[in-house]
């Protein structure tokens, strides 16, 4: 169930930045929250403790890939989900991650950081596994449960590793954004857990 540490960090950092943006506009229609794609007995990478020695260029790369993955996963849930709360959660993730990807690109330009894949990067493999799991789950209760279970596990892992991810950032703006993310990550975990309980 556990993927590589670098894949986990990709998801962790993406969620951390996404959650910070979500918190800022939690009351707006264009919310910027996030859900991820870790695994619940699906073979998709869960988020372990991040490895040391990531550069800001690695983090920017990881954020972009994580946002791309979460937007795509949300898009599948928005159309394939049968439970209205699952569909709305997916729409929120899709919308938020499109916006977050743009914010990440803007920050990279501002900081003059060129995204660079970390050593042994397997973000494409994580993306493929997540999308295979979501696309392979039968529409209906099976899909809704697989998606939301995945979101719960993912956010639990993110909460455990957010502090380490923040410590890996070298730039103060990036570090600050990740540091502010924890309450929003918890809010998304709470939302996913509430939906999960209703699906049982």
Secondary structure, 3 states (H helix, E strand, C coil): CECCHHHHHHHHHHHHHHHHHHHHCCCCCCCCCCCCCCCCCCCCCECCCCCCCCCHHHHHHHHHHHHHHHHHHHHHHHHHCCCHHHHHHHHHHHHHHHHHHHHHHHHHHHHCCCCCCCCCCCHHHHHHHHHHHHHHCCCCHHHHHHHHHHHHHHHHHHHHHHHHHHHHCCCHHHHHHHHCCHHHHHHHHHHHHHHHHHHC
